[in-house]
Amino acid sequence: MARMEPLAIHEVDDEVRHLCEESERQSGTSASPRTYADNPAVLKALATFRATLAREGTIDPVPRELVRLKIAALNDCHY
């Protein structure tokens, strides 16, 4: 059971809603960013950090995706 519930998309601040929508488009869920959306500054910082990792990371895309899938499975996430 989650300790923090994600905000509903209509509760997300307009300033960061696009980050939630982009996450939904890319991964099929926006639960993680909607959980952070309660604090827009944190969500923006996290989005910047993740974008930098995606752009400048050194792990090849295939193993990176396999790791993401394994983490999702371990956390019973329907990624």
C-alpha positions in Angstrom: 0.0 0.0 0.0 1.3 3.4 -0.9 2.2 5.8 1.9 1.3 8.8 -0.3 -1.5 8.7 -2.8 -1.0 10.4 -6.2 -3.0 13.5 -6.9 -5.8 13.1 -9.4 -4.8 14.7 -12.7 -7.4 17.5 -12.2 -5.7 18.3 -8.9 -2.2 18.7 -10.4 -1.1 22.3 -10.7 -1.3 23.7 -14.2 2.4 24.5 -14.0 3.5 20.9 -13.9 0.5 19.1 -15.4 2.4 18.7 -18.7 5.1 16.7 -16.9 2.4 14.2 -15.7 0.9 14.1 -19.2 4.3 13.4 -20.8 4.9 10.6 -18.3 1.6 9.1 -19.1 2.4 9.2 -22.8 5.8 7.7 -22.4 5.2 5.0 -19.8 1.4 4.5 -19.6 1.2 5.9 -16.1 1.7 9.2 -14.4 1.3 7.9 -10.8 4.9 8.8 -9.8 4.9 12.4 -11.0 1.4 12.9 -9.7 2.7 11.8 -6.3 5.5 14.4 -6.4 3.1 17.0 -7.9 2.1 18.0 -4.4 5.4 19.9 -4.4 5.9 21.4 -7.9 9.5 22.5 -7.2 10.5 18.9 -6.4 8.7 17.5 -9.4 10.5 20.0 -11.7 13.9 19.2 -10.2 13.2 15.5 -10.6 12.1 15.9 -14.2 15.3 17.9 -15.0 17.4 15.2 -13.3 15.7 12.4 -15.2 16.0 14.2 -18.5 19.7 14.8 -17.9 20.2 11.1 -17.1 18.3 10.1 -20.3 20.3 12.5 -22.4 23.8 11.9 -20.9 23.5 8.5 -19.4 26.1 5.9 -20.4 23.9 2.7 -20.1 22.7 1.3 -23.4 18.9 1.6 -23.9 18.1 -2.1 -24.0 19.8 -3.0 -20.6 18.4 0.2 -19.1 14.8 -0.9 -20.1 15.4 -4.4 -18.8 16.4 -2.9 -15.4 13.3 -0.7 -15.4 11.1 -3.8 -16.1 12.8 -5.8 -13.4 12.3 -3.0 -10.8 8.7 -2.7 -11.8 8.2 -6.4 -11.4 9.9 -6.4 -8.0 7.6 -3.6 -6.9 4.5 -5.3 -8.3 4.1 -2.3 -10.7 2.2 -2.8 -13.9 4.7 -0.9 -16.0 
